[in-house]
Amino acid sequence: MAIAASKPLRHFSPSLPHISSNKPKSHVRLPRVTFSALSSSSTSSPFTEANSLSRYQRETWTHNESTSNCRSNFDDKSNEIALQLPELKKLLEALRASREKEGGQLDSTAGPGRVALVGTGPGDPELLTVKAVRAIEIADLILYDRLVSNDVLELVRPDARLLYVGKTAGYHSRTQEEIHQLLLSFAEAGANVVRLKGGDPLVFGRGGEEMDFLQQQGIRVEVIPGITSASGIAAELGVPLTHRGIANSVRFLTGHSRNGGTDPLYVAENAADPDSTLVVYMGLSTLPALVPKLMSHGLPAETPAVAVERGTTPQQRTVFAELQDLVNEVKLAELVSPTLIIIGNVVALSPYWPYSSGENKVAAQEPMLMR
C-alpha cells in the first residue's frame, strides 16, 4: 500500500498570491485495481457546486432591495439581465470614481468593455497561469462555472462582482443563450468581464461559441488558455499522453452530445486504435456504452485504463483497471462527476498501475509518493 505525501507548496512569484492546495490526496493500492479514497471528513467538493451556500452568499448583490420584489419568481429569467444591469452600472460608476481618485485613468466614453475567457485548469488552483491570475484580479465582473474552485474565486477583488452560471447533469443555472446575453449586456455597459471556466475554455468548454457570439456583436474578446483536464490529470498520475513506440497520437472525446445531436460514441470505430490514447471528458454516464463499442471495433480487452474523479484536487479518487473491467470497477467505486477517463497502453506507464502483464507493452513500475 502506498499512502500519498504532501509535496512542497509552489508559488507563482513573490508578487502574486499563494494558493493552498489544502489536504493531500491518498491512494490505496489493491491487487488488480487501484482505488484512491479519502475519509468521510474530507469529501467536500473543492468546486462551486450548484448547492453551495457560499456561492449564493457571494451573489447577494443580485438580490438588492430595489429588485427583491421583482425576483420572487426565480424561474422567470427573462428579466434577470435587466434587473442586474442597473446594479452593475452603479458598480462601474463607483469603480470609475475610485480609480480617478487613485490617479488611474478610465475613459467613460471608451465604449463597450471587454470579455476575457479564462481557463482555470483541472482543479488544483496552483495550476492557474500567471496571466489568468492577473485577469481575475482586474475584473469588474466574474461569470463562473461549477468546476471553478473556491480557492480561485478568492483571488477576485472585494469590490468586484460574482455571478454563477454553472451547469451540471440535470441542472443548468442558465442556458447557453442566457450566458451569451449576460456577457453581452455586461460588456456593453463598459465592464471588464471575465468568464471563468474549468480546464481550457476552448476544449469542450463552449468558449468558441461565446467568442463567436461576442465578436459578432463587436465586443473585444481575449482567450486565456488553461491546462486542460487531460494534461493536468495525466501529469498527476505520471501518464504520458503520447510516448514513442507506444502512442503516436491522442484523441479527446466528449461523452455528451448536444440535445438532439449525434451520438458522441459514433466515433468509437475510429477511436479504437491501440497505437493512440483516448481521453474521454464527461463520459461517466456513457462509459457502459463506449467500452463494448471500443472492444467490438478491435481495441484489446486488456488495454490499460484509468478513471479519475475530481482530478488534481485533494478529493481526487482514482480507479485503474483493464478496459474489460473498467465499467464494473468504476461502478463499485461509485465515482461521480467530474470524472475523466484515459484509455490506452500509456496508462501502464503510471507508477500507480497496479499489475503487470506479459502482454502489456510497458512493464508496471514501482509506486512513488504523490500529493
N, C-alpha and C positions, 0 to 999 in steps of 0.2 A: 504494500500500500504506500502511495506517495501523497503526502499532505503538502498543500501549497504553502509557499512562504512569501511574505511581502517583499517586493523589490524596491530599491531606493526610489524615493519620490523625485520627479523630474520638474524642472521649471522652464518656462518659455524663455525668460530673460529677467534681469533684475528689475526692469521697468514694467513688466507685465505681471498680473496676479497669478498666484499659485492656486491650483485647483486640486483638491484632495481626491483620491480615488477611493476613500473610505476603507471598507474592510477587505481582507484578502479573500480570494476565491479558493475553494478547496476541491480537490479532485480525488476521488476514491477509485482504486484500481480493482476490477473484478476479473475473473478468469477469461471471459470472452468479450465482455462489453464494459467499456469504461464509462461510468456514470458519475458525474460530479454533483454533489449536493451540499446544501447549506442547512444549518439548523433552522428550526421554525422561527427563531427570533430574528433571522436575517433575510427573510423572504420578501420584504417590502421592495417594491419596484423603484429603480433609480429614475424611471421615466415619468413624464407628466401624464399619468393615466386619466381616463375620462372622468373618474370619480374622485380626483384629487382635490381635497379640501383647499390646499394651498393654492391650487390653480384658480379656484373661484375667489379666494381672498385677494389674489393679485389683480383681479379684474373688477374690483369694486367701483372703479371709475366709470364703468359702463352702466352702473346702476345708480347714477346720481339722482338727487332729489327731483330735478326737472324732468326726468324721463321715467321715474319709477312707476308712475301711474299709467304710463303708456305701455309698460313692458309686462303687464300681468299675464299676458298670454305668450309664453316662451316659444310656442310653436309658430307664432307669426313672425317669421324672419324677414318679411318683405320690408318692414320699417326699421330694421336694426341699423342699417348703414346711415339712414337719415337721422336716427336718434343719436348715434355715436359720433357723427361728424361734427356737430356743434361743440361737443366736449373736446374733440381733437383740435378744433380751431382755437379754443381757449388755451389749450396746452401750447400750441405753436406761438400764440401771442406772448405767453409767459416766457417761452424759450428765447424768443427774439429779444425781449426786454432784458433777460438775464445775460445774454451774450453781448448785447450792446453795452451793458453796464460793465462787463468784464473786459471790454475793449475789443471783442470779436466783431466780425462782420457777417451779417446775414441780410442779404438783399431781399426785402419783402416783395419786390416786383420781379423777382427772377423767374417766376412762373412755376410750373409743376415741380414736385420734389423728385426723388429717385427711389428706386427699389433695388435692394441687393438680395439675391437668392443665395443663402449661406448654408453650406453643409456642415453639420456638427460632428460627423463621424459616427461610428457604430455604437457608441455609448460611453466609453471612457472619456471623461472631459479633458484628460491630458492629451488626447489625440486631436484636439481642436487646433487649427492652424493659427499662426500669429495674425494673419490677415483677417480671419474670421473674428478673432477676439477684438480687433480694432473696429471692425464694422459694427459689432454688437455694442461696443462702448459708446459709439457716437449716434446710435439710432434714437429717433424720436418715438418710434412705434415698432413693436416686435409682434409679428404674427407667427405663432409657433405650433409645431406638430406634437403628436403624442410621444414620439421617440426622441424628443429633446430632453436631456437630463436636467434635473433641478439644479445641479451644480453649474451648468451652463447658464441658466437663467439668472443665477446670482451675479453674473457679470453685467447685467443690464443696469443702467443708471437709475438712481432712485426717482428721478423726475421723468423718466421715460414711461411709456405705457405698454402693457402686455395684453394680447388678445389670443385666446386659444382657438385654433381651427383644426384640431386633430381629428383623425379618423381611426376607427378600428372595425374589425368584422362585426357587422350588425349595428354599428353606431357611427354616424357621421355628424359631428357637431355642426358642420356646414358643408354644403355641396361644393364641388369644384367651381361651379359657376359663381356661387356666392363669394368664394375666396377671390376669384378674379375681380369681382366688383368691389370688394373691400380694399384690395390692393390699389385698384384704380382710383377709388374715391379718396383714399388717404393720400396718395401721391399727388392727386390734383389739388389737394388742399395745401400742398407745399411741404409735406412731411418727408423726413428721411426715414424710409421704411425698410425694415429687414424682415425677410421671410425665412425663418429658421426651419431647416429640415434635417431629419436624421440621415446619416450616411452622406451620400453625394446628391445634390439636388437634381442632377441630370441622369441618375441611374435609378430607374423605377421610382422617381420622386415627383413626377409630373411637372418638374421645373421647366421643361421645354414648352409645355402648354402655357404656363404662366408668363414665360418670357415672350412667347409669340404674341399672346393677347395684349400685353402691356406695350410692346414695341409698336404694334399696330395702332395703339391709342396715343402714340407719341411720348411715352414715358421712358426715361432712361433706365436701363436695367444692367446691373452688374452681376455676374455669376462668380461666387467664391466657392471653389470646389472643396469637398470634404473627403475624408478617407471612406470609401465605400465599405459596406459590411464585409464583403468577400475578402478584401485585402486586410482589413483590421483583424477580423476573426481568424483568418488563415495564419496571419503572423503570430497571433496569440497562441495558437496551437502548434506552431512550428511546421506548418504545412505550406510548401511552395506551390503556388497555383500552376506554375509551369516548371518543368525540370528536364534537362537534356536527357534524352533516351527514354523518358517515361511519359511526359505530357508535352506535346508541342503546341497546344492551344488551350484556351479556356473559354467556356461559354456561360453567360449569365442568363438565367431563365426565370421568369416570373410565374408563380403558381396561381396567380389570379388573372382573370380576363375581365375586360370591360363589360359592363352589363349588356347582355345580348350579343357579345362578341364571340370570336372564335375560341374554341377550347385551347387554353395555353399549352396543353400537353400534346398537341398535334405534332410538335417538333420532335417528339421522342425518337422517331426513326432516325433523324439526323443527329440527335444528341447522343445516341448510343454508340459512342466512339471510345474504345478502350485507350486510345492514344491522346485523349483530351480530358480535361477536367470540367465537370458540370457543377455549377453553383446555382442553387435554387433559392430565390428570395420569396418570402411569403408563401411557402409551399407546404406548410404543415397539414392543411386540410386536404390537399390534393396528392400528398405523398402516397397514400394507398393505391391511387390510380396510376401514378407515374412509375413506380418501381416495376410492376409487372410489364408495363409497356416497354421500359428500357431493356428488361431481360428478354422479352419476346423479340426485340429487334437486335439482339445479339450481344448485349453487354453482359459479361460473365456474372453469374450469381455471387461469386466470391469477391467481386470488386469492393475494395475498402470504401467506407463511407462514414460520415460523421454528421450529427445534428447538434446544433448549438443554440441554446436558448439564452437570450439576453447577453450575447457575447461581448466580451471586454469589460463587463461591469462586475461588481462584487457578487451579483446574483447569478453569474454565469453557471449554467448546467450543461454538461456535455455527454453525448452518447456516441460511442464508437461501435460500429458493427459492420459485418459484411452486408452487401446490398440485399441479399435474400432475407436477412434477419432484421433489417433496419426498421421496417414498419412496426413489427411486434415490439421491438426494444424501445422505440420512441413512445409507443402506447403504454408500455409498462412503466416507463419513466414519467409519464404524464407531463410531457413538455408542453408549454404553452407559447403563444405568440408574444414577442417576435422570436422566431426560430429560423436560422439559416442552415441550409443543407449543402454539404460538399461531397461529391461522388467522384471517385477516380483513384487510380493507383498511387497518386502523390500523397493521399491520406496516410498511407502506410509509412511515409517518411516521418510522421509526427512521433516525437519521443513518447507520446501517450498511447500510441497504437497498441492495443492490449495483447495481441498474439501474433505469432509469426507463422507463415505458411510457405511451404516449399514452392507453391505456385505464385506467390507474390513476387513482383518484380523488385521490391525493395524489402530488405530484411528489417524487422522491427528493431528499434533502438531502445536503449535503457532509458527509463523515465528521468526527467530533470525537474527541478523545482520551478513552479510557475507562480505567478502572482495569484 
